[in-house]
């Protein structure tokens, strides 16, 4: 080995690693604790399965295996860079939150797939719980949990597993069951599993279960009784920065695991939002805006969540955050690629949308899993508004025209909508959702945000970032090092008592270069576009209804309902889409096979 290489190894200084286990992939990243420089990383994709409509699952063993693979590949890459892995002094864990697992502590085997946070199978359970509360109030538990009763959180997923999976019920009866979110599963396995693994979680992950009291900072007996969850299956709650145990095997055996934060809290730490009032937005599968509210929880009157931001040490104070959660952000790009074939790769959407520079009246509400904050409306479903006969991809045009007609006659159609406009509308939808959350947050917090710090995979899309600044009418600030979620977990791990290689005192925090996007459209235009978006959102509401199909005046009927053989909007009579005189018809309507302005007869087209 050369002297230079040897010198490089000994001057590198202490390193800290982070496991970043997300919804769609796992990564392992290694940082220099003095400079916050990312030295090496490896990433492995995670498969999702959809056994039934609305169900989303992942294989816990695949998740664990992906962590081992990422760790070993990253260690190999460090070796190729002549960096000694013995310099890694600690490992932090950050994870997709709310995703729910139950496993057998004697065999170490999962008892069912992980139920992912997006999963909607518990909607009927949630409705039943809400209907049983005084006043049918979804915020019945909010005074303790900071959360509405929703499919999003872990308690209802755990309840489903207990009620529907025989192996889970049996393991609970025989005292073999362990419950945890992804962080608990990984830490238990990595510290020995059935041979002495540590069953823990941190306050940020615990606060997403609906079983945790955000004031006492522990599991709440009354909440556990409400969901009929035995407390002995729950992990021990720890701070976000302390030594939980040590790696049990592999290249990093013996290295302490000393940081744990749910992914959105980790991003808040990685963005160094330690001051009361600072906020960050992460653009991943979903979209998550968190604002630090200090050491006292702020309860939202506008549909936001109150959650634990971090607790960086056993004796350190807990900090809280207001959070707005959007279920679908990056997932809408994957939907355009995988489901519709409008784009061939996720990166293509920026160019495609950039070619037009506007959606030209096309609005997209991607409520595929209902609407999260600030609505918490599971009945909502996605809609695309503003399409015409010139929209590319004939099946999409047909389905979209149908959707517009079935849902509303009020949404205007524009003449030139194509796939570029749809791409633009998809990006704009992410920005509009963020603005709704930010407006709610400003009302709850009382002080408007002056700039928004951003991170996550979608922030590499410069058009999206400019759109976000335009829609919010405030600057958007993006760090040049985008791995802030993993950085936050590494910072918590490196700062833990007994490790002490990363200082979190304000004067010692590393400054990371940023790009800033300034608003470039006027306030009036931004307000107009936002108002149209909110109109589209209202059309997406209450989609999953149990209205009857009849022969009278119901939504689908032989009388005057919206779809009918009489005078409804879609009819065989005079409705707007008809075989008679409606605007879209086989007769004299403006779009027709007869004499309308757009027709196969004497019309203008």
Secondary structure, 3 states (H helix, E strand, C coil): CCHHHHHHHHHCCCEEEEEEECCCEEEEEEEECCCCCEEEEEEEECCCECCCCCCCEECHHHHHHHHHHHHHHHHHHHHHCCCCHHHEEEEEEEECCCCEEEEECCCCCECCCEECCCCCCCHHHHHHHHHCCHHHCCCCCHHHHCCCCCCCCHHHHHHHHHHHCHHHHHHHHCCCEEEEEHHHHHHHHHCCCCCCCCCEEEHHHHCCCCCEECCCCEECHHHHHHHCCCHHHCCEEECCEEEEEECCCCCCCCCEEEEEEEHHHHHHHHCCCCCCCCEEEEECCCEEEEEEEECCCCCCCCCCEEEEEECCCCCCCCEEEEEEEECCCHHHHHHHHHHCCCCCCCCHHHHHHHCCCCCCCCEEECCCCCECCCCCECCCCCEEECCCCCCCCHHHHHHHHHHHHHHCCCCCCCCCCCHHHHHHHHHHHHHHHHHHHHHHHHHHHCCCCCEEEEECHHHHCHHHHHHHHHHHCCEEEEECCCCHHHHHHHHHHHHCCCCCCCCCCHHHCCCCCEEEECCCCCHHHHHHHHHHHHHHHHHHCCCCCCCCECCCCCCECCCCCCECCCCCCECCCCCCEECCCCCEECCCCCEECCCCCEECCCCCC
